[in-house]
Amino acid sequence: GFFVSANNGTSWDAINNGLTTTDIRSLTVVDGKTVFAGTWGGGIFSVTEGQPWNAVNTGLPSSKVEAIVASGTNLFAGLGDGGGVYLSTNYGANWIPVTTGMVNYSIRSLAISGNYLFAGAYRSGVWRRPLSEMITSVENISSDLSSQYTLVQNYPNPFNQSTIISFTLPSKSFVSLKIFDALGREVSTLILEELPVGMYSRQWNAEGLKSGIYYCRMHAGSYADSKKLVLLR
């Protein structure tokens, strides 16, 4: 299972709410806030402080994840039963294969050094591939998006239990990101703080709420926008 220590390892607390397996093979952290865990038999899960674990496996052909590593906000996952290497550019909302050129797809480990992703594969040694071949176009898009305020449609949508909401800030701004039900009643506050320039993603867990239409509303500076979220149980 998953344990966390707030005192440099003197004591540990189990945090497994939402996990469908406790066989964890690898961990990585993005933005210092969100933990991604690769598991054997459950795929990949993400968690932020105060939230239960959320499965983020859309696009993965296997639930047996041996390795996971982050390059900025981009995630790479290595599948241990011939699945190969997969990339997510949106906090695990979906995954695409980046295994081109490899002979053996059973991955045991991943590492990033310099401008390369290295993969250790079962019985076929170590493989490497330039990061620029896989994430250059994504970085260019990110650069364009960060020049303007943007609230991105949540993914997945419709969703069951949890979904990812992303937005961009072209300048330092005080951000309000809240969820409302169809009657306009506030049901959750995701962000209410000043943030620097950049791209952000937050997970909303709708545990305890009924199926239906909800709205995500964002205010930042003079910018305001909303997106419709569809919760299906």
Contacts in CASP RR format, 6 or more apart in sequence:
PFRMAT RR
TARGET T0000
AUTHOR 0000-0000-0000
METHOD contacts of the structure
MODEL  1
GFFVSANNGTSWDAINNGLTTTDIRSLTVVDGKTVFAGTWGGGIFSVTEG
QPWNAVNTGLPSSKVEAIVASGTNLFAGLGDGGGVYLSTNYGANWIPVTT
GMVNYSIRSLAISGNYLFAGAYRSGVWRRPLSEMITSVENISSDLSSQYT
LVQNYPNPFNQSTIISFTLPSKSFVSLKIFDALGREVSTLILEELPVGMY
SRQWNAEGLKSGIYYCRMHAGSYADSKKLVLLR
1 14 0 8 1.000
1 16 0 8 1.000
1 19 0 8 1.000
1 22 0 8 1.000
1 23 0 8 1.000
1 24 0 8 1.000
2 14 0 8 1.000
2 15 0 8 1.000
2 16 0 8 1.000
2 19 0 8 1.000
2 22 0 8 1.000
2 24 0 8 1.000
2 35 0 8 1.000
2 37 0 8 1.000
2 47 0 8 1.000
2 53 0 8 1.000
3 12 0 8 1.000
3 13 0 8 1.000
3 14 0 8 1.000
3 15 0 8 1.000
4 12 0 8 1.000
4 13 0 8 1.000
4 15 0 8 1.000
5 11 0 8 1.000
5 12 0 8 1.000
5 13 0 8 1.000
15 47 0 8 1.000
16 22 0 8 1.000
16 53 0 8 1.000
17 52 0 8 1.000
17 53 0 8 1.000
18 45 0 8 1.000
18 52 0 8 1.000
18 53 0 8 1.000
18 54 0 8 1.000
19 37 0 8 1.000
19 39 0 8 1.000
19 45 0 8 1.000
19 53 0 8 1.000
20 41 0 8 1.000
20 42 0 8 1.000
20 55 0 8 1.000
21 39 0 8 1.000
21 40 0 8 1.000
21 41 0 8 1.000
21 42 0 8 1.000
21 43 0 8 1.000
23 39 0 8 1.000
23 40 0 8 1.000
23 41 0 8 1.000
24 37 0 8 1.000
24 38 0 8 1.000
24 39 0 8 1.000
25 38 0 8 1.000
25 39 0 8 1.000
25 40 0 8 1.000
25 65 0 8 1.000
25 66 0 8 1.000
25 67 0 8 1.000
26 37 0 8 1.000
26 38 0 8 1.000
26 65 0 8 1.000
26 66 0 8 1.000
26 67 0 8 1.000
26 68 0 8 1.000
26 69 0 8 1.000
27 35 0 8 1.000
27 36 0 8 1.000
27 37 0 8 1.000
27 38 0 8 1.000
27 68 0 8 1.000
28 35 0 8 1.000
28 36 0 8 1.000
28 68 0 8 1.000
28 69 0 8 1.000
28 70 0 8 1.000
28 75 0 8 1.000
29 35 0 8 1.000
29 36 0 8 1.000
29 70 0 8 1.000
30 36 0 8 1.000
30 70 0 8 1.000
30 72 0 8 1.000
30 73 0 8 1.000
30 75 0 8 1.000
30 91 0 8 1.000
31 73 0 8 1.000
31 200 0 8 1.000
33 48 0 8 1.000
33 49 0 8 1.000
34 46 0 8 1.000
34 47 0 8 1.000
34 48 0 8 1.000
34 91 0 8 1.000
34 201 0 8 1.000
34 203 0 8 1.000
35 46 0 8 1.000
35 47 0 8 1.000
35 48 0 8 1.000
36 44 0 8 1.000
36 45 0 8 1.000
36 46 0 8 1.000
36 56 0 8 1.000
36 68 0 8 1.000
36 70 0 8 1.000
36 75 0 8 1.000
36 92 0 8 1.000
37 44 0 8 1.000
37 45 0 8 1.000
37 46 0 8 1.000
37 47 0 8 1.000
37 53 0 8 1.000
37 68 0 8 1.000
38 44 0 8 1.000
38 45 0 8 1.000
38 65 0 8 1.000
38 66 0 8 1.000
38 67 0 8 1.000
38 68 0 8 1.000
38 77 0 8 1.000
39 45 0 8 1.000
39 63 0 8 1.000
39 65 0 8 1.000
40 63 0 8 1.000
40 64 0 8 1.000
40 65 0 8 1.000
40 66 0 8 1.000
41 63 0 8 1.000
41 64 0 8 1.000
42 55 0 8 1.000
42 57 0 8 1.000
42 63 0 8 1.000
42 64 0 8 1.000
42 65 0 8 1.000
43 55 0 8 1.000
43 57 0 8 1.000
43 60 0 8 1.000
43 62 0 8 1.000
43 63 0 8 1.000
43 64 0 8 1.000
43 65 0 8 1.000
44 55 0 8 1.000
44 56 0 8 1.000
44 57 0 8 1.000
44 60 0 8 1.000
44 65 0 8 1.000
44 68 0 8 1.000
44 77 0 8 1.000
44 92 0 8 1.000
45 53 0 8 1.000
45 54 0 8 1.000
45 55 0 8 1.000
45 56 0 8 1.000
46 53 0 8 1.000
46 54 0 8 1.000
46 56 0 8 1.000
46 91 0 8 1.000
46 92 0 8 1.000
46 203 0 8 1.000
47 53 0 8 1.000
47 54 0 8 1.000
48 202 0 8 1.000
48 203 0 8 1.000
51 162 0 8 1.000
51 203 0 8 1.000
51 205 0 8 1.000
52 205 0 8 1.000
52 207 0 8 1.000
54 161 0 8 1.000
54 162 0 8 1.000
54 203 0 8 1.000
54 205 0 8 1.000
56 88 0 8 1.000
56 91 0 8 1.000
56 92 0 8 1.000
56 93 0 8 1.000
56 164 0 8 1.000
57 63 0 8 1.000
57 95 0 8 1.000
58 92 0 8 1.000
58 93 0 8 1.000
58 94 0 8 1.000
58 95 0 8 1.000
58 156 0 8 1.000
59 86 0 8 1.000
59 94 0 8 1.000
59 95 0 8 1.000
59 96 0 8 1.000
60 77 0 8 1.000
60 79 0 8 1.000
60 86 0 8 1.000
60 95 0 8 1.000
61 79 0 8 1.000
61 83 0 8 1.000
62 79 0 8 1.000
62 80 0 8 1.000
62 81 0 8 1.000
62 82 0 8 1.000
62 83 0 8 1.000
64 79 0 8 1.000
64 80 0 8 1.000
64 81 0 8 1.000
65 77 0 8 1.000
65 78 0 8 1.000
65 79 0 8 1.000
65 80 0 8 1.000
66 78 0 8 1.000
66 79 0 8 1.000
66 80 0 8 1.000
66 107 0 8 1.000
66 108 0 8 1.000
66 109 0 8 1.000
67 77 0 8 1.000
67 78 0 8 1.000
67 107 0 8 1.000
67 108 0 8 1.000
67 109 0 8 1.000
67 110 0 8 1.000
67 119 0 8 1.000
68 75 0 8 1.000
68 76 0 8 1.000
68 77 0 8 1.000
68 78 0 8 1.000
68 110 0 8 1.000
69 75 0 8 1.000
69 76 0 8 1.000
69 110 0 8 1.000
69 111 0 8 1.000
69 112 0 8 1.000
69 117 0 8 1.000
70 76 0 8 1.000
71 112 0 8 1.000
71 117 0 8 1.000
71 131 0 8 1.000
71 135 0 8 1.000
73 89 0 8 1.000
73 91 0 8 1.000
73 199 0 8 1.000
73 201 0 8 1.000
74 87 0 8 1.000
74 88 0 8 1.000
74 89 0 8 1.000
74 134 0 8 1.000
74 135 0 8 1.000
74 138 0 8 1.000
75 87 0 8 1.000
75 88 0 8 1.000
75 89 0 8 1.000
75 91 0 8 1.000
75 92 0 8 1.000
76 85 0 8 1.000
76 86 0 8 1.000
76 87 0 8 1.000
76 98 0 8 1.000
76 110 0 8 1.000
76 112 0 8 1.000
76 117 0 8 1.000
77 85 0 8 1.000
77 86 0 8 1.000
77 87 0 8 1.000
77 88 0 8 1.000
77 95 0 8 1.000
77 110 0 8 1.000
78 84 0 8 1.000
78 85 0 8 1.000
78 86 0 8 1.000
78 107 0 8 1.000
78 110 0 8 1.000
78 119 0 8 1.000
79 85 0 8 1.000
79 86 0 8 1.000
79 105 0 8 1.000
79 106 0 8 1.000
79 107 0 8 1.000
80 106 0 8 1.000
80 107 0 8 1.000
80 108 0 8 1.000
80 122 0 8 1.000
81 106 0 8 1.000
82 104 0 8 1.000
82 105 0 8 1.000
82 106 0 8 1.000
82 107 0 8 1.000
83 99 0 8 1.000
83 105 0 8 1.000
83 106 0 8 1.000
83 107 0 8 1.000
84 97 0 8 1.000
84 99 0 8 1.000
84 102 0 8 1.000
84 105 0 8 1.000
84 106 0 8 1.000
84 107 0 8 1.000
85 97 0 8 1.000
85 98 0 8 1.000
85 99 0 8 1.000
85 102 0 8 1.000
85 107 0 8 1.000
85 110 0 8 1.000
85 117 0 8 1.000
85 119 0 8 1.000
86 95 0 8 1.000
86 96 0 8 1.000
86 97 0 8 1.000
86 98 0 8 1.000
86 99 0 8 1.000
87 95 0 8 1.000
87 96 0 8 1.000
87 97 0 8 1.000
87 98 0 8 1.000
87 134 0 8 1.000
87 135 0 8 1.000
88 94 0 8 1.000
88 95 0 8 1.000
88 96 0 8 1.000
89 135 0 8 1.000
89 138 0 8 1.000
90 155 0 8 1.000
90 164 0 8 1.000
90 166 0 8 1.000
90 201 0 8 1.000
91 164 0 8 1.000
91 166 0 8 1.000
91 201 0 8 1.000
91 203 0 8 1.000
92 164 0 8 1.000
93 155 0 8 1.000
93 156 0 8 1.000
93 164 0 8 1.000
94 155 0 8 1.000
98 129 0 8 1.000
98 134 0 8 1.000
99 105 0 8 1.000
100 129 0 8 1.000
101 127 0 8 1.000
101 129 0 8 1.000
102 119 0 8 1.000
102 121 0 8 1.000
102 124 0 8 1.000
102 127 0 8 1.000
103 121 0 8 1.000
103 124 0 8 1.000
104 121 0 8 1.000
104 122 0 8 1.000
104 123 0 8 1.000
104 124 0 8 1.000
104 125 0 8 1.000
105 121 0 8 1.000
106 121 0 8 1.000
106 122 0 8 1.000
106 123 0 8 1.000
107 119 0 8 1.000
107 120 0 8 1.000
107 121 0 8 1.000
107 122 0 8 1.000
108 120 0 8 1.000
108 121 0 8 1.000
108 122 0 8 1.000
109 119 0 8 1.000
109 120 0 8 1.000
110 117 0 8 1.000
110 118 0 8 1.000
110 119 0 8 1.000
110 120 0 8 1.000
111 117 0 8 1.000
111 118 0 8 1.000
112 118 0 8 1.000
112 131 0 8 1.000
115 130 0 8 1.000
115 131 0 8 1.000
115 132 0 8 1.000
116 128 0 8 1.000
116 129 0 8 1.000
116 130 0 8 1.000
116 131 0 8 1.000
117 128 0 8 1.000
117 129 0 8 1.000
117 130 0 8 1.000
117 131 0 8 1.000
117 134 0 8 1.000
118 126 0 8 1.000
118 127 0 8 1.000
118 128 0 8 1.000
119 126 0 8 1.000
119 127 0 8 1.000
119 128 0 8 1.000
119 129 0 8 1.000
120 126 0 8 1.000
120 127 0 8 1.000
121 127 0 8 1.000
142 199 0 8 1.000
145 168 0 8 1.000
145 199 0 8 1.000
146 168 0 8 1.000
146 169 0 8 1.000
146 170 0 8 1.000
146 197 0 8 1.000
146 198 0 8 1.000
146 199 0 8 1.000
147 170 0 8 1.000
148 168 0 8 1.000
148 170 0 8 1.000
149 167 0 8 1.000
149 168 0 8 1.000
149 169 0 8 1.000
149 170 0 8 1.000
149 173 0 8 1.000
149 220 0 8 1.000
149 223 0 8 1.000
149 225 0 8 1.000
150 167 0 8 1.000
150 168 0 8 1.000
151 165 0 8 1.000
151 167 0 8 1.000
151 216 0 8 1.000
151 218 0 8 1.000
151 225 0 8 1.000
151 226 0 8 1.000
151 227 0 8 1.000
152 165 0 8 1.000
152 166 0 8 1.000
152 167 0 8 1.000
152 168 0 8 1.000
152 227 0 8 1.000
153 227 0 8 1.000
154 163 0 8 1.000
154 164 0 8 1.000
154 165 0 8 1.000
154 166 0 8 1.000
154 204 0 8 1.000
154 216 0 8 1.000
154 227 0 8 1.000
154 229 0 8 1.000
155 163 0 8 1.000
155 164 0 8 1.000
155 166 0 8 1.000
156 163 0 8 1.000
157 163 0 8 1.000
157 229 0 8 1.000
157 230 0 8 1.000
158 230 0 8 1.000
158 231 0 8 1.000
158 232 0 8 1.000
159 206 0 8 1.000
159 229 0 8 1.000
159 230 0 8 1.000
159 231 0 8 1.000
159 232 0 8 1.000
160 231 0 8 1.000
160 232 0 8 1.000
160 233 0 8 1.000
161 205 0 8 1.000
161 206 0 8 1.000
161 207 0 8 1.000
162 203 0 8 1.000
162 204 0 8 1.000
162 205 0 8 1.000
162 206 0 8 1.000
162 207 0 8 1.000
163 203 0 8 1.000
163 204 0 8 1.000
163 206 0 8 1.000
163 229 0 8 1.000
164 201 0 8 1.000
164 202 0 8 1.000
164 203 0 8 1.000
164 204 0 8 1.000
165 177 0 8 1.000
165 190 0 8 1.000
165 201 0 8 1.000
165 202 0 8 1.000
165 203 0 8 1.000
165 204 0 8 1.000
165 216 0 8 1.000
165 227 0 8 1.000
166 199 0 8 1.000
166 200 0 8 1.000
166 201 0 8 1.000
166 202 0 8 1.000
167 175 0 8 1.000
167 177 0 8 1.000
167 199 0 8 1.000
167 200 0 8 1.000
167 218 0 8 1.000
167 220 0 8 1.000
168 198 0 8 1.000
168 199 0 8 1.000
168 200 0 8 1.000
169 175 0 8 1.000
169 195 0 8 1.000
169 196 0 8 1.000
169 197 0 8 1.000
169 198 0 8 1.000
169 199 0 8 1.000
169 200 0 8 1.000
169 220 0 8 1.000
170 197 0 8 1.000
171 197 0 8 1.000
172 194 0 8 1.000
172 195 0 8 1.000
172 196 0 8 1.000
172 197 0 8 1.000
173 194 0 8 1.000
173 195 0 8 1.000
173 220 0 8 1.000
173 221 0 8 1.000
173 223 0 8 1.000
174 193 0 8 1.000
174 194 0 8 1.000
174 195 0 8 1.000
174 220 0 8 1.000
174 221 0 8 1.000
175 191 0 8 1.000
175 192 0 8 1.000
175 193 0 8 1.000
175 194 0 8 1.000
175 195 0 8 1.000
175 218 0 8 1.000
175 219 0 8 1.000
175 220 0 8 1.000
176 189 0 8 1.000
176 191 0 8 1.000
176 192 0 8 1.000
176 217 0 8 1.000
176 218 0 8 1.000
176 219 0 8 1.000
176 220 0 8 1.000
177 189 0 8 1.000
177 190 0 8 1.000
177 191 0 8 1.000
177 192 0 8 1.000
177 202 0 8 1.000
177 216 0 8 1.000
177 217 0 8 1.000
177 218 0 8 1.000
178 186 0 8 1.000
178 188 0 8 1.000
178 189 0 8 1.000
178 190 0 8 1.000
178 192 0 8 1.000
178 216 0 8 1.000
178 217 0 8 1.000
179 186 0 8 1.000
179 187 0 8 1.000
179 188 0 8 1.000
179 189 0 8 1.000
179 190 0 8 1.000
179 204 0 8 1.000
179 214 0 8 1.000
179 215 0 8 1.000
179 216 0 8 1.000
179 217 0 8 1.000
179 229 0 8 1.000
180 186 0 8 1.000
180 187 0 8 1.000
180 214 0 8 1.000
180 215 0 8 1.000
180 217 0 8 1.000
181 187 0 8 1.000
181 209 0 8 1.000
181 213 0 8 1.000
181 214 0 8 1.000
181 215 0 8 1.000
182 212 0 8 1.000
182 213 0 8 1.000
182 214 0 8 1.000
182 215 0 8 1.000
184 215 0 8 1.000
187 209 0 8 1.000
187 214 0 8 1.000
188 204 0 8 1.000
190 202 0 8 1.000
190 204 0 8 1.000
190 216 0 8 1.000
191 200 0 8 1.000
191 202 0 8 1.000
204 216 0 8 1.000
204 229 0 8 1.000
206 214 0 8 1.000
206 231 0 8 1.000
209 231 0 8 1.000
210 231 0 8 1.000
210 233 0 8 1.000
211 231 0 8 1.000
211 232 0 8 1.000
211 233 0 8 1.000
212 230 0 8 1.000
212 231 0 8 1.000
212 232 0 8 1.000
213 228 0 8 1.000
213 229 0 8 1.000
213 230 0 8 1.000
213 231 0 8 1.000
214 228 0 8 1.000
214 229 0 8 1.000
214 230 0 8 1.000
214 231 0 8 1.000
215 226 0 8 1.000
215 227 0 8 1.000
215 228 0 8 1.000
215 229 0 8 1.000
216 226 0 8 1.000
216 227 0 8 1.000
216 229 0 8 1.000
217 224 0 8 1.000
217 225 0 8 1.000
217 226 0 8 1.000
218 224 0 8 1.000
218 225 0 8 1.000
218 226 0 8 1.000
END
